[in-house]
Amino acid sequence: MNQGIERVSIQSACAVRLAQPRDSDRIAELAGQLGYPCTGEEVRARLSQMPDANQYAVFVAELPTGQIAGWIGLYVFRAVGMETVAEISGLIVDEDIRSCGIGKMLLDAADEWAQRRLSCYLGAVER
C-alpha cells in the first residue's frame, strides 16, 4: 500500500477527545516512550487531581480500533510578570505511527481549548 495513502487514512480515521480514566494505562505506556515511566494507576490519580476543565486538559487521539495513538496535556499558566498562557505539559504520538498528522490533530485540539479558555479569562479581566 502507498505509504502516503496509509498516513492520510490513519489521520482521517483518528478521533481526538478528552482523556478518560479508562485511557490511563495507554497514556502511561506512551509516557514511557517519552522517557517518563509511570503506571496507569499513577496516571489515573493525576487525572483525578485535574478536575477543573477550565484549568487542565488531556486529549487523546483514538484510532477506530479503540487504541490510543497519542495524547497531549496542557494547563493554564498564570504569572505576575506576564500574560496568562496555556502551556503544553506533554505531547506524544506512538513511535510506530508518527508522521501521520496525529500530532497536529492533538495540537489543533489543544489550541482550540486554549483559545476558548484564555479568551474567557481575558474577557473577565477586562471587565
Short mmCIF file of the C-alpha atoms (twelve columns), coordinates in Angstrom:
data_MODEL
# 
_entry.id   MODEL 
# 
loop_
_atom_site.group_PDB 
_atom_site.id 
_atom_site.type_symbol 
_atom_site.label_atom_id 
_atom_site.label_alt_id 
_atom_site.label_comp_id 
_atom_site.label_asym_id 
_atom_site.label_seq_id 
_atom_site.Cartn_x 
_atom_site.Cartn_y 
_atom_site.Cartn_z 
_atom_site.pdbx_PDB_model_num 
ATOM 1   C CA . MET A 1   0.000   0.000  0.000  1 
ATOM 2   C CA . ASN A 2   1.174   3.520  -0.759 1 
ATOM 3   C CA . GLN A 3   2.582   4.927  2.500  1 
ATOM 4   C CA . GLY A 4   1.141   8.402  1.768  1 
ATOM 5   C CA . ILE A 5   -2.354  6.974  1.421  1 
ATOM 6   C CA . GLU A 6   -1.883  4.933  4.602  1 
ATOM 7   C CA . ARG A 7   -0.871  8.048  6.560  1 
ATOM 8   C CA . VAL A 8   -3.883  10.015 5.342  1 
ATOM 9   C CA . SER A 9   -6.238  7.176  6.251  1 
ATOM 10  C CA . ILE A 10  -4.786  6.925  9.783  1 
ATOM 11  C CA . GLN A 11  -5.242  10.649 10.346 1 
ATOM 12  C CA . SER A 12  -8.768  10.778 8.913  1 
ATOM 13  C CA . ALA A 13  -9.827  7.752  10.974 1 
ATOM 14  C CA . CYS A 14  -8.464  9.194  14.201 1 
ATOM 15  C CA . ALA A 15  -10.768 10.948 16.678 1 
ATOM 16  C CA . VAL A 16  -9.482  13.436 19.247 1 
ATOM 17  C CA . ARG A 17  -11.345 13.523 22.541 1 
ATOM 18  C CA . LEU A 18  -10.801 14.303 26.194 1 
ATOM 19  C CA . ALA A 19  -8.968  11.585 28.091 1 
ATOM 20  C CA . GLN A 20  -10.989 9.277  30.328 1 
ATOM 21  C CA . PRO A 21  -9.773  7.221  33.307 1 
ATOM 22  C CA . ARG A 22  -10.023 4.089  31.118 1 
ATOM 23  C CA . ASP A 23  -7.211  5.571  28.954 1 
ATOM 24  C CA . SER A 24  -4.733  5.727  31.834 1 
ATOM 25  C CA . ASP A 25  -2.811  2.530  31.118 1 
ATOM 26  C CA . ARG A 26  -2.178  3.530  27.498 1 
ATOM 27  C CA . ILE A 27  -1.319  7.118  28.472 1 
ATOM 28  C CA . ALA A 28  1.248   5.691  30.907 1 
ATOM 29  C CA . GLU A 29  2.664   3.388  28.242 1 
ATOM 30  C CA . LEU A 30  3.094   6.314  25.854 1 
ATOM 31  C CA . ALA A 31  4.638   8.462  28.608 1 
ATOM 32  C CA . GLY A 32  7.250   5.730  28.891 1 
ATOM 33  C CA . GLN A 33  8.136   6.317  25.229 1 
ATOM 34  C CA . LEU A 34  8.909   9.909  26.240 1 
ATOM 35  C CA . GLY A 35  11.226  8.666  28.999 1 
ATOM 36  C CA . TYR A 36  8.723   9.280  31.818 1 
ATOM 37  C CA . PRO A 37  7.900   5.806  33.132 1 
ATOM 38  C CA . CYS A 38  4.722   5.658  35.181 1 
ATOM 39  C CA . THR A 39  1.818   3.326  35.815 1 
ATOM 40  C CA . GLY A 40  -1.785  3.551  34.741 1 
ATOM 41  C CA . GLU A 41  -2.698  3.888  38.410 1 
ATOM 42  C CA . GLU A 42  -0.421  6.929  38.737 1 
ATOM 43  C CA . VAL A 43  -1.934  8.477  35.608 1 
ATOM 44  C CA . ARG A 44  -5.486  7.869  36.934 1 
ATOM 45  C CA . ALA A 45  -4.541  9.572  40.208 1 
ATOM 46  C CA . ARG A 46  -3.011  12.538 38.374 1 
ATOM 47  C CA . LEU A 47  -6.035  12.915 36.097 1 
ATOM 48  C CA . SER A 48  -8.292  12.902 39.160 1 
ATOM 49  C CA . GLN A 49  -6.270  15.819 40.548 1 
ATOM 50  C CA . MET A 50  -7.138  17.875 37.442 1 
ATOM 51  C CA . PRO A 51  -10.929 18.137 37.721 1 
ATOM 52  C CA . ASP A 52  -11.204 21.769 36.590 1 
ATOM 53  C CA . ALA A 53  -11.698 21.659 32.808 1 
ATOM 54  C CA . ASN A 54  -11.011 25.396 32.674 1 
ATOM 55  C CA . GLN A 55  -7.501  24.869 34.044 1 
ATOM 56  C CA . TYR A 56  -6.374  21.482 32.699 1 
ATOM 57  C CA . ALA A 57  -6.980  19.287 29.682 1 
ATOM 58  C CA . VAL A 58  -5.662  15.996 28.396 1 
ATOM 59  C CA . PHE A 59  -6.711  14.996 24.904 1 
ATOM 60  C CA . VAL A 60  -6.160  11.607 23.309 1 
ATOM 61  C CA . ALA A 61  -6.137  10.582 19.661 1 
ATOM 62  C CA . GLU A 62  -8.135  7.392  19.327 1 
ATOM 63  C CA . LEU A 63  -7.931  5.038  16.366 1 
ATOM 64  C CA . PRO A 64  -11.067 3.227  15.104 1 
ATOM 65  C CA . THR A 65  -9.795  0.117  16.910 1 
ATOM 66  C CA . GLY A 66  -10.081 1.990  20.211 1 
ATOM 67  C CA . GLN A 67  -6.302  2.174  20.606 1 
ATOM 68  C CA . ILE A 68  -4.919  5.479  21.869 1 
ATOM 69  C CA . ALA A 69  -2.361  6.681  19.308 1 
ATOM 70  C CA . GLY A 70  -1.168  9.709  21.259 1 
ATOM 71  C CA . TRP A 71  -2.004  12.318 23.852 1 
ATOM 72  C CA . ILE A 72  -1.415  15.939 24.763 1 
ATOM 73  C CA . GLY A 73  -1.683  17.578 28.161 1 
ATOM 74  C CA . LEU A 74  -1.979  21.283 28.819 1 
ATOM 75  C CA . TYR A 75  -2.803  23.728 31.571 1 
ATOM 76  C CA . VAL A 76  -3.408  27.427 32.141 1 
ATOM 77  C CA . PHE A 77  -0.298  29.145 33.500 1 
ATOM 78  C CA . ARG A 78  -0.565  32.429 35.334 1 
ATOM 79  C CA . ALA A 79  2.325   34.615 36.402 1 
ATOM 80  C CA . VAL A 80  2.677   38.110 37.768 1 
ATOM 81  C CA . GLY A 81  5.173   39.254 35.154 1 
ATOM 82  C CA . MET A 82  3.440   38.031 32.003 1 
ATOM 83  C CA . GLU A 83  0.085   37.387 30.383 1 
ATOM 84  C CA . THR A 84  -1.814  34.224 31.160 1 
ATOM 85  C CA . VAL A 85  -0.923  31.451 28.709 1 
ATOM 86  C CA . ALA A 86  -1.691  27.806 28.105 1 
ATOM 87  C CA . GLU A 87  1.322   25.533 28.299 1 
ATOM 88  C CA . ILE A 88  1.751   22.028 26.980 1 
ATOM 89  C CA . SER A 89  2.817   19.617 29.699 1 
ATOM 90  C CA . GLY A 90  3.311   16.653 27.389 1 
ATOM 91  C CA . LEU A 91  2.775   15.548 23.789 1 
ATOM 92  C CA . ILE A 92  3.390   12.064 22.437 1 
ATOM 93  C CA . VAL A 93  2.371   10.048 19.410 1 
ATOM 94  C CA . ASP A 94  3.098   6.317  19.401 1 
ATOM 95  C CA . GLU A 95  6.526   5.795  17.873 1 
ATOM 96  C CA . ASP A 96  5.084   3.215  15.454 1 
ATOM 97  C CA . ILE A 97  2.692   5.676  13.769 1 
ATOM 98  C CA . ARG A 98  4.431   9.041  13.874 1 
ATOM 99  C CA . SER A 99  4.442   11.415 10.881 1 
ATOM 100 C CA . CYS A 100 0.793   10.692 10.059 1 
ATOM 101 C CA . GLY A 101 -0.626  14.040 11.230 1 
ATOM 102 C CA . ILE A 102 -1.818  12.813 14.622 1 
ATOM 103 C CA . GLY A 103 0.417   15.245 16.495 1 
ATOM 104 C CA . LYS A 104 -1.041  18.131 14.502 1 
ATOM 105 C CA . MET A 105 -4.556  16.958 15.338 1 
ATOM 106 C CA . LEU A 106 -3.674  16.945 19.028 1 
ATOM 107 C CA . LEU A 107 -2.068  20.384 18.778 1 
ATOM 108 C CA . ASP A 108 -5.152  21.737 16.999 1 
ATOM 109 C CA . ALA A 109 -7.413  20.432 19.790 1 
ATOM 110 C CA . ALA A 110 -5.104  21.966 22.394 1 
ATOM 111 C CA . ASP A 111 -5.044  25.285 20.545 1 
ATOM 112 C CA . GLU A 112 -8.842  25.391 20.359 1 
ATOM 113 C CA . TRP A 113 -9.118  24.588 24.081 1 
ATOM 114 C CA . ALA A 114 -6.540  27.261 24.956 1 
ATOM 115 C CA . GLN A 115 -8.180  29.947 22.840 1 
ATOM 116 C CA . ARG A 116 -11.570 29.313 24.464 1 
ATOM 117 C CA . ARG A 117 -10.122 29.328 27.985 1 
ATOM 118 C CA . LEU A 118 -7.863  32.328 27.528 1 
ATOM 119 C CA . SER A 119 -10.468 34.464 25.757 1 
ATOM 120 C CA . CYS A 120 -12.894 33.794 28.631 1 
ATOM 121 C CA . TYR A 121 -10.187 34.648 31.159 1 
ATOM 122 C CA . LEU A 122 -9.056  37.795 29.368 1 
ATOM 123 C CA . GLY A 123 -12.675 38.941 28.947 1 
ATOM 124 C CA . ALA A 124 -13.228 38.589 32.694 1 
ATOM 125 C CA . VAL A 125 -10.060 40.589 33.427 1 
ATOM 126 C CA . GLU A 126 -11.090 43.438 31.133 1 
ATOM 127 C CA . ARG A 127 -14.491 43.850 32.807 1 
# 
